[in-house]
Amino acid sequence: MKIKPLYVYLSFFVAAIVVIIVLDAGRNKNLDTENFHQNMPNDEIHKGITDGGEAPSKSNLRESAIKKMEELKKAVEANPNDTAKVKEYAMMLAMGHQQKKAIELFEGILKKDSKRIDVLLTLSFLYYNQGNLDKAEEYTKNILAIDNNQHEANFNLGAIAEAKHETAKAKKIYENVIEKFPNSEIAQQAQSALNDLKKTERNK
């Protein structure tokens, strides 16, 4: 059975794009630098790569990513109460395969504000990817306690149940998502997940 991924706000991961690119570049010797340069976002994170019109290479991508990480680390050490910087740094650490440290930073943000749904969603995603389904479920339920209509958390609860092989529970949650959020993208995803579960049951 193919387990459904958790849903998070895509914008949460924008800050980590440079790290992903560096990792991919290290594995892909045929990096399409011309196309990459044309599609590079024009924001603060990426302008160090694109300034001067140079097409990115593995070396300058890595240098830019390392520089950005160092800048964020210093900013966080200088002002650990700047949760925007802490979050950005934690995201880059997470996507750079330093998830333990990233989780510590995200949980530090929650100590300052336990109702940060963006951080709770990210933590549920990170713990889910680590296989810690109990923690992923705990954070997802925390989100729903704050906002019972939070789309991603409603779906994610079903995905976690499915990952735990609690099929009946997962089906009930997906059905509830479809009923609760009709004609929405999350309802479509829930219907797809529900169809997959039913298909798997028929094939047993």
PyRosetta script that sets phi, psi and omega in degrees:
from pyrosetta import init, pose_from_sequence

init()
pose = pose_from_sequence("MKIKPLYVYLSFFVAAIVVIIVLDAGRNKNLDTENFHQNMPNDEIHKGITDGGEAPSKSNLRESAIKKMEELKKAVEANPNDTAKVKEYAMMLAMGHQQKKAIELFEGILKKDSKRIDVLLTLSFLYYNQGNLDKAEEYTKNILAIDNNQHEANFNLGAIAEAKHETAKAKKIYENVIEKFPNSEIAQQAQSALNDLKKTERNK")
pose.set_psi(1, 130.6)
pose.set_omega(1, 179.3)
pose.set_phi(2, -83.2)
pose.set_psi(2, 118.0)
pose.set_omega(2, -177.5)
pose.set_phi(3, -78.6)
pose.set_psi(3, 135.3)
pose.set_omega(3, -180.0)
pose.set_phi(4, -73.2)
pose.set_psi(4, 140.6)
pose.set_omega(4, 177.2)
pose.set_phi(5, -75.0)
pose.set_psi(5, 158.0)
pose.set_omega(5, 173.7)
pose.set_phi(6, -77.6)
pose.set_psi(6, 154.7)
pose.set_omega(6, 177.7)
pose.set_phi(7, -103.4)
pose.set_psi(7, 135.5)
pose.set_omega(7, 174.5)
pose.set_phi(8, -135.2)
pose.set_psi(8, 162.6)
pose.set_omega(8, 175.2)
pose.set_phi(9, -64.7)
pose.set_psi(9, 123.7)
pose.set_omega(9, -178.5)
pose.set_phi(10, -57.7)
pose.set_psi(10, -35.7)
pose.set_omega(10, -177.3)
pose.set_phi(11, -63.0)
pose.set_psi(11, -19.9)
pose.set_omega(11, 179.5)
pose.set_phi(12, -61.0)
pose.set_psi(12, -28.7)
pose.set_omega(12, -171.1)
pose.set_phi(13, -100.1)
pose.set_psi(13, 5.0)
pose.set_omega(13, -179.5)
pose.set_phi(14, -59.7)
pose.set_psi(14, -39.9)
pose.set_omega(14, -176.7)
pose.set_phi(15, -63.9)
pose.set_psi(15, -19.2)
pose.set_omega(15, -176.4)
pose.set_phi(16, -98.9)
pose.set_psi(16, 3.8)
pose.set_omega(16, -175.4)
pose.set_phi(17, -59.3)
pose.set_psi(17, -40.4)
pose.set_omega(17, -179.0)
pose.set_phi(18, -59.1)
pose.set_psi(18, -43.0)
pose.set_omega(18, -179.6)
pose.set_phi(19, -63.0)
pose.set_psi(19, -43.6)
pose.set_omega(19, 178.8)
pose.set_phi(20, -60.2)
pose.set_psi(20, -44.3)
pose.set_omega(20, -179.2)
pose.set_phi(21, -60.3)
pose.set_psi(21, -43.9)
pose.set_omega(21, -179.2)
pose.set_phi(22, -62.5)
pose.set_psi(22, -44.0)
pose.set_omega(22, 179.9)
pose.set_phi(23, -63.5)
pose.set_psi(23, -43.9)
pose.set_omega(23, 178.9)
pose.set_phi(24, -65.1)
pose.set_psi(24, -39.4)
pose.set_omega(24, -179.3)
pose.set_phi(25, -63.6)
pose.set_psi(25, -35.2)
pose.set_omega(25, 179.4)
pose.set_phi(26, -67.1)
pose.set_psi(26, -25.1)
pose.set_omega(26, -179.4)
pose.set_phi(27, -96.2)
pose.set_psi(27, -19.0)
pose.set_omega(27, -172.8)
pose.set_phi(28, -115.1)
pose.set_psi(28, 104.5)
pose.set_omega(28, -178.6)
pose.set_phi(29, -73.9)
pose.set_psi(29, -17.6)
pose.set_omega(29, -177.8)
pose.set_phi(30, -101.4)
pose.set_psi(30, 40.6)
pose.set_omega(30, 179.9)
pose.set_phi(31, -59.2)
pose.set_psi(31, 127.2)
pose.set_omega(31, 178.9)
pose.set_phi(32, -81.7)
pose.set_psi(32, 86.3)
pose.set_omega(32, -172.4)
pose.set_phi(33, -69.1)
pose.set_psi(33, -32.9)
pose.set_omega(33, -179.4)
pose.set_phi(34, -66.5)
pose.set_psi(34, -48.2)
pose.set_omega(34, 179.5)
pose.set_phi(35, -66.3)
pose.set_psi(35, -37.3)
pose.set_omega(35, 179.6)
pose.set_phi(36, -61.3)
pose.set_psi(36, -44.7)
pose.set_omega(36, -178.2)
pose.set_phi(37, -63.6)
pose.set_psi(37, -39.9)
pose.set_omega(37, -178.3)
pose.set_phi(38, -66.7)
pose.set_psi(38, -30.7)
pose.set_omega(38, -175.3)
pose.set_phi(39, -101.2)
pose.set_psi(39, 5.8)
pose.set_omega(39, 180.0)
pose.set_phi(40, -68.3)
pose.set_psi(40, 127.5)
pose.set_omega(40, 177.7)
pose.set_phi(41, -59.0)
pose.set_psi(41, 144.2)
pose.set_omega(41, 179.6)
pose.set_phi(42, -96.2)
pose.set_psi(42, 71.2)
pose.set_omega(42, -179.9)
pose.set_phi(43, -130.8)
pose.set_psi(43, -179.4)
pose.set_omega(43, -174.8)
pose.set_phi(44, -62.6)
pose.set_psi(44, -34.4)
pose.set_omega(44, -177.5)
pose.set_phi(45, -66.3)
pose.set_psi(45, -38.9)
pose.set_omega(45, -171.0)
pose.set_phi(46, -100.2)
pose.set_psi(46, -12.3)
pose.set_omega(46, -172.4)
pose.set_phi(47, -66.3)
pose.set_psi(47, -22.2)
pose.set_omega(47, 176.2)
pose.set_phi(48, -67.2)
pose.set_psi(48, -23.5)
pose.set_omega(48, 178.7)
pose.set_phi(49, -83.5)
pose.set_psi(49, -38.5)
pose.set_omega(49, -170.8)
pose.set_phi(50, -94.1)
pose.set_psi(50, -15.3)
pose.set_omega(50, -179.6)
pose.set_phi(51, -55.8)
pose.set_psi(51, 138.2)
pose.set_omega(51, 175.8)
pose.set_phi(52, 89.6)
pose.set_psi(52, -4.6)
pose.set_omega(52, 176.1)
pose.set_phi(53, 76.7)
pose.set_psi(53, 9.0)
pose.set_omega(53, 179.7)
pose.set_phi(54, -75.9)
pose.set_psi(54, 135.5)
pose.set_omega(54, 172.7)
pose.set_phi(55, -69.7)
pose.set_psi(55, 136.9)
pose.set_omega(55, -177.0)
pose.set_phi(56, -68.9)
pose.set_psi(56, 146.7)
pose.set_omega(56, 174.0)
pose.set_phi(57, -123.9)
pose.set_psi(57, 170.9)
pose.set_omega(57, 179.3)
pose.set_phi(58, -58.3)
pose.set_psi(58, -37.4)
pose.set_omega(58, -176.4)
pose.set_phi(59, -70.9)
pose.set_psi(59, -45.6)
pose.set_omega(59, -177.7)
pose.set_phi(60, -77.4)
pose.set_psi(60, -24.5)
pose.set_omega(60, 172.4)
pose.set_phi(61, -64.5)
pose.set_psi(61, -46.1)
pose.set_omega(61, -179.4)
pose.set_phi(62, -63.5)
pose.set_psi(62, -43.2)
pose.set_omega(62, 179.9)
pose.set_phi(63, -61.4)
pose.set_psi(63, -42.7)
pose.set_omega(63, 179.6)
pose.set_phi(64, -65.9)
pose.set_psi(64, -41.0)
pose.set_omega(64, 179.9)
pose.set_phi(65, -65.4)
pose.set_psi(65, -44.7)
pose.set_omega(65, 179.5)
pose.set_phi(66, -62.7)
pose.set_psi(66, -42.4)
pose.set_omega(66, 179.4)
pose.set_phi(67, -61.8)
pose.set_psi(67, -44.3)
pose.set_omega(67, 180.0)
pose.set_phi(68, -63.4)
pose.set_psi(68, -41.6)
pose.set_omega(68, 178.9)
pose.set_phi(69, -62.7)
pose.set_psi(69, -43.2)
pose.set_omega(69, -180.0)
pose.set_phi(70, -64.1)
pose.set_psi(70, -40.7)
pose.set_omega(70, 178.9)
pose.set_phi(71, -63.1)
pose.set_psi(71, -43.3)
pose.set_omega(71, -179.9)
pose.set_phi(72, -67.2)
pose.set_psi(72, -40.4)
pose.set_omega(72, 179.0)
pose.set_phi(73, -60.1)
pose.set_psi(73, -45.5)
pose.set_omega(73, 179.4)
pose.set_phi(74, -64.6)
pose.set_psi(74, -41.1)
pose.set_omega(74, -179.8)
pose.set_phi(75, -63.4)
pose.set_psi(75, -40.1)
pose.set_omega(75, -180.0)
pose.set_phi(76, -69.7)
pose.set_psi(76, -40.6)
pose.set_omega(76, 178.6)
pose.set_phi(77, -65.8)
pose.set_psi(77, -36.3)
pose.set_omega(77, -179.6)
pose.set_phi(78, -73.0)
pose.set_psi(78, -34.7)
pose.set_omega(78, -177.9)
pose.set_phi(79, -144.6)
pose.set_psi(79, 81.1)
pose.set_omega(79, -178.3)
pose.set_phi(80, -66.3)
pose.set_psi(80, -9.5)
pose.set_omega(80, 178.1)
pose.set_phi(81, -87.1)
pose.set_psi(81, -5.1)
pose.set_omega(81, 176.3)
pose.set_phi(82, -81.7)
pose.set_psi(82, 87.0)
pose.set_omega(82, -172.8)
pose.set_phi(83, -66.3)
pose.set_psi(83, -23.8)
pose.set_omega(83, 177.1)
pose.set_phi(84, -65.1)
pose.set_psi(84, -43.7)
pose.set_omega(84, 178.2)
pose.set_phi(85, -71.0)
pose.set_psi(85, -39.6)
pose.set_omega(85, 178.3)
pose.set_phi(86, -59.7)
pose.set_psi(86, -44.5)
pose.set_omega(86, 179.8)
pose.set_phi(87, -63.6)
pose.set_psi(87, -44.1)
pose.set_omega(87, -179.6)
pose.set_phi(88, -62.8)
pose.set_psi(88, -43.7)
pose.set_omega(88, 178.7)
pose.set_phi(89, -64.2)
pose.set_psi(89, -44.9)
pose.set_omega(89, -179.9)
pose.set_phi(90, -61.2)
pose.set_psi(90, -38.7)
pose.set_omega(90, 180.0)
pose.set_phi(91, -64.6)
pose.set_psi(91, -42.5)
pose.set_omega(91, 179.1)
pose.set_phi(92, -66.8)
pose.set_psi(92, -37.9)
pose.set_omega(92, 176.2)
pose.set_phi(93, -62.6)
pose.set_psi(93, -43.0)
pose.set_omega(93, -178.8)
pose.set_phi(94, -61.5)
pose.set_psi(94, -45.8)
pose.set_omega(94, -179.0)
pose.set_phi(95, -77.2)
pose.set_psi(95, -13.4)
pose.set_omega(95, 174.4)
pose.set_phi(96, -95.5)
pose.set_psi(96, 20.5)
pose.set_omega(96, 175.8)
pose.set_phi(97, 65.4)
pose.set_psi(97, 33.9)
pose.set_omega(97, 172.0)
pose.set_phi(98, -120.7)
pose.set_psi(98, 57.7)
pose.set_omega(98, -170.9)
pose.set_phi(99, -68.5)
pose.set_psi(99, -32.9)
pose.set_omega(99, -179.9)
pose.set_phi(100, -60.3)
pose.set_psi(100, -48.2)
pose.set_omega(100, 178.8)
pose.set_phi(101, -65.7)
pose.set_psi(101, -39.5)
pose.set_omega(101, 179.0)
pose.set_phi(102, -60.8)
pose.set_psi(102, -43.9)
pose.set_omega(102, 179.6)
pose.set_phi(103, -61.2)
pose.set_psi(103, -41.3)
pose.set_omega(103, 178.2)
pose.set_phi(104, -59.2)
pose.set_psi(104, -42.1)
pose.set_omega(104, -179.5)
pose.set_phi(105, -69.1)
pose.set_psi(105, -43.1)
pose.set_omega(105, 178.1)
pose.set_phi(106, -62.7)
pose.set_psi(106, -41.6)
pose.set_omega(106, 179.4)
pose.set_phi(107, -67.8)
pose.set_psi(107, -28.6)
pose.set_omega(107, 174.2)
pose.set_phi(108, -64.8)
pose.set_psi(108, -36.9)
pose.set_omega(108, 176.9)
pose.set_phi(109, -64.0)
pose.set_psi(109, -40.8)
pose.set_omega(109, -179.0)
pose.set_phi(110, -64.6)
pose.set_psi(110, -29.3)
pose.set_omega(110, 177.7)
pose.set_phi(111, -65.4)
pose.set_psi(111, -27.5)
pose.set_omega(111, 177.4)
pose.set_phi(112, -85.1)
pose.set_psi(112, -32.0)
pose.set_omega(112, -179.1)
pose.set_phi(113, -151.8)
pose.set_psi(113, 98.5)
pose.set_omega(113, -173.9)
pose.set_phi(114, -73.0)
pose.set_psi(114, -6.3)
pose.set_omega(114, -177.2)
pose.set_phi(115, -105.4)
pose.set_psi(115, 20.2)
pose.set_omega(115, 177.9)
pose.set_phi(116, -76.5)
pose.set_psi(116, 95.6)
pose.set_omega(116, -177.7)
pose.set_phi(117, -62.5)
pose.set_psi(117, -35.8)
pose.set_omega(117, 179.4)
pose.set_phi(118, -60.6)
pose.set_psi(118, -42.2)
pose.set_omega(118, -179.2)
pose.set_phi(119, -72.2)
pose.set_psi(119, -40.2)
pose.set_omega(119, 178.2)
pose.set_phi(120, -61.9)
pose.set_psi(120, -41.1)
pose.set_omega(120, 176.9)
pose.set_phi(121, -62.5)
pose.set_psi(121, -42.8)
pose.set_omega(121, -179.1)
pose.set_phi(122, -65.7)
pose.set_psi(122, -41.4)
pose.set_omega(122, 179.0)
pose.set_phi(123, -65.1)
pose.set_psi(123, -40.2)
pose.set_omega(123, 178.0)
pose.set_phi(124, -62.7)
pose.set_psi(124, -37.9)
pose.set_omega(124, 177.8)
pose.set_phi(125, -64.6)
pose.set_psi(125, -46.1)
pose.set_omega(125, -177.9)
pose.set_phi(126, -65.3)
pose.set_psi(126, -44.8)
pose.set_omega(126, 179.8)
pose.set_phi(127, -67.5)
pose.set_psi(127, -36.3)
pose.set_omega(127, 177.2)
pose.set_phi(128, -61.1)
pose.set_psi(128, -45.1)
pose.set_omega(128, -179.9)
pose.set_phi(129, -65.8)
pose.set_psi(129, -26.9)
pose.set_omega(129, 177.3)
pose.set_phi(130, -81.6)
pose.set_psi(130, -8.8)
pose.set_omega(130, -178.5)
pose.set_phi(131, 88.3)
pose.set_psi(131, 5.7)
pose.set_omega(131, 178.2)
pose.set_phi(132, -89.2)
pose.set_psi(132, 80.8)
pose.set_omega(132, -172.6)
pose.set_phi(133, -71.1)
pose.set_psi(133, -29.6)
pose.set_omega(133, 178.9)
pose.set_phi(134, -65.0)
pose.set_psi(134, -43.6)
pose.set_omega(134, 178.3)
pose.set_phi(135, -68.8)
pose.set_psi(135, -38.9)
pose.set_omega(135, 177.4)
pose.set_phi(136, -60.0)
pose.set_psi(136, -41.9)
pose.set_omega(136, 179.1)
pose.set_phi(137, -67.9)
pose.set_psi(137, -39.9)
pose.set_omega(137, 180.0)
pose.set_phi(138, -59.0)
pose.set_psi(138, -47.9)
pose.set_omega(138, -178.9)
pose.set_phi(139, -68.7)
pose.set_psi(139, -34.1)
pose.set_omega(139, 178.3)
pose.set_phi(140, -66.1)
pose.set_psi(140, -40.9)
pose.set_omega(140, 177.8)
pose.set_phi(141, -67.5)
pose.set_psi(141, -32.3)
pose.set_omega(141, 175.6)
pose.set_phi(142, -62.4)
pose.set_psi(142, -39.2)
pose.set_omega(142, 177.7)
pose.set_phi(143, -62.5)
pose.set_psi(143, -47.0)
pose.set_omega(143, -176.9)
pose.set_phi(144, -67.8)
pose.set_psi(144, -26.2)
pose.set_omega(144, 175.3)
pose.set_phi(145, -69.2)
pose.set_psi(145, -29.0)
pose.set_omega(145, 177.8)
pose.set_phi(146, -82.8)
pose.set_psi(146, -44.6)
pose.set_omega(146, -178.0)
pose.set_phi(147, -145.2)
pose.set_psi(147, 100.1)
pose.set_omega(147, -176.4)
pose.set_phi(148, -67.8)
pose.set_psi(148, -12.5)
pose.set_omega(148, -179.9)
pose.set_phi(149, -101.6)
pose.set_psi(149, 13.7)
pose.set_omega(149, 180.0)
pose.set_phi(150, -70.3)
pose.set_psi(150, 113.7)
pose.set_omega(150, -170.6)
pose.set_phi(151, -57.0)
pose.set_psi(151, -54.4)
pose.set_omega(151, -174.7)
pose.set_phi(152, -60.0)
pose.set_psi(152, -42.7)
pose.set_omega(152, -178.1)
pose.set_phi(153, -65.2)
pose.set_psi(153, -38.8)
pose.set_omega(153, 177.4)
pose.set_phi(154, -60.1)
pose.set_psi(154, -45.6)
pose.set_omega(154, 178.5)
pose.set_phi(155, -67.2)
pose.set_psi(155, -43.9)
pose.set_omega(155, -175.5)
pose.set_phi(156, -60.0)
pose.set_psi(156, -33.3)
pose.set_omega(156, 178.5)
pose.set_phi(157, -61.1)
pose.set_psi(157, -37.6)
pose.set_omega(157, 176.5)
pose.set_phi(158, -69.1)
pose.set_psi(158, -40.6)
pose.set_omega(158, 179.6)
pose.set_phi(159, -63.7)
pose.set_psi(159, -37.6)
pose.set_omega(159, 179.1)
pose.set_phi(160, -68.0)
pose.set_psi(160, -43.5)
pose.set_omega(160, 176.9)
pose.set_phi(161, -60.1)
pose.set_psi(161, -41.0)
pose.set_omega(161, 178.2)
pose.set_phi(162, -63.2)
pose.set_psi(162, -41.7)
pose.set_omega(162, 179.2)
pose.set_phi(163, -64.9)
pose.set_psi(163, -27.9)
pose.set_omega(163, 177.8)
pose.set_phi(164, -85.0)
pose.set_psi(164, 3.3)
pose.set_omega(164, -178.3)
pose.set_phi(165, 64.8)
pose.set_psi(165, 27.2)
pose.set_omega(165, 174.5)
pose.set_phi(166, -94.8)
pose.set_psi(166, 73.0)
pose.set_omega(166, -169.4)
pose.set_phi(167, -62.0)
pose.set_psi(167, -45.4)
pose.set_omega(167, -178.8)
pose.set_phi(168, -61.9)
pose.set_psi(168, -41.7)
pose.set_omega(168, 178.8)
pose.set_phi(169, -64.8)
pose.set_psi(169, -43.3)
pose.set_omega(169, -179.4)
pose.set_phi(170, -62.0)
pose.set_psi(170, -44.5)
pose.set_omega(170, 179.7)
pose.set_phi(171, -60.0)
pose.set_psi(171, -43.5)
pose.set_omega(171, -179.8)
pose.set_phi(172, -63.1)
pose.set_psi(172, -39.9)
pose.set_omega(172, 179.4)
pose.set_phi(173, -67.1)
pose.set_psi(173, -45.3)
pose.set_omega(173, 178.7)
pose.set_phi(174, -60.9)
pose.set_psi(174, -41.2)
pose.set_omega(174, 178.7)
pose.set_phi(175, -62.5)
pose.set_psi(175, -38.3)
pose.set_omega(175, 178.7)
pose.set_phi(176, -66.3)
pose.set_psi(176, -38.7)
pose.set_omega(176, 177.8)
pose.set_phi(177, -62.0)
pose.set_psi(177, -43.9)
pose.set_omega(177, -179.8)
pose.set_phi(178, -62.2)
pose.set_psi(178, -42.3)
pose.set_omega(178, -179.6)
pose.set_phi(179, -71.8)
pose.set_psi(179, -37.0)
pose.set_omega(179, -174.0)
pose.set_phi(180, -77.0)
pose.set_psi(180, -33.8)
pose.set_omega(180, -176.8)
pose.set_phi(181, -126.1)
pose.set_psi(181, 62.4)
pose.set_omega(181, -176.4)
pose.set_phi(182, -62.8)
pose.set_psi(182, 146.5)
pose.set_omega(182, 177.0)
pose.set_phi(183, 62.4)
pose.set_psi(183, 24.2)
pose.set_omega(183, 177.2)
pose.set_phi(184, -109.0)
pose.set_psi(184, 163.6)
pose.set_omega(184, 177.9)
pose.set_phi(185, -63.1)
pose.set_psi(185, -39.1)
pose.set_omega(185, -178.1)
pose.set_phi(186, -67.0)
pose.set_psi(186, -31.9)
pose.set_omega(186, 176.0)
pose.set_phi(187, -67.4)
pose.set_psi(187, -38.2)
pose.set_omega(187, 177.1)
pose.set_phi(188, -63.2)
pose.set_psi(188, -41.5)
pose.set_omega(188, 178.9)
pose.set_phi(189, -65.6)
pose.set_psi(189, -40.0)
pose.set_omega(189, 179.0)
pose.set_phi(190, -65.3)
pose.set_psi(190, -39.3)
pose.set_omega(190, 178.1)
pose.set_phi(191, -64.0)
pose.set_psi(191, -41.5)
pose.set_omega(191, 178.0)
pose.set_phi(192, -62.5)
pose.set_psi(192, -43.4)
pose.set_omega(192, 179.0)
pose.set_phi(193, -64.0)
pose.set_psi(193, -41.1)
pose.set_omega(193, 179.2)
pose.set_phi(194, -64.6)
pose.set_psi(194, -42.3)
pose.set_omega(194, 177.5)
pose.set_phi(195, -61.3)
pose.set_psi(195, -40.6)
pose.set_omega(195, 178.7)
pose.set_phi(196, -63.4)
pose.set_psi(196, -41.0)
pose.set_omega(196, 179.3)
pose.set_phi(197, -64.2)
pose.set_psi(197, -43.1)
pose.set_omega(197, -179.7)
pose.set_phi(198, -65.8)
pose.set_psi(198, -38.5)
pose.set_omega(198, 178.6)
pose.set_phi(199, -64.5)
pose.set_psi(199, -42.2)
pose.set_omega(199, 178.4)
pose.set_phi(200, -62.0)
pose.set_psi(200, -41.1)
pose.set_omega(200, 178.6)
pose.set_phi(201, -64.0)
pose.set_psi(201, -39.9)
pose.set_omega(201, 179.9)
pose.set_phi(202, -66.0)
pose.set_psi(202, -31.7)
pose.set_omega(202, -176.2)
pose.set_phi(203, -84.6)
pose.set_psi(203, -4.5)
pose.set_omega(203, -179.6)
pose.set_phi(204, -74.9)
pose.dump_pdb("model.pdb")
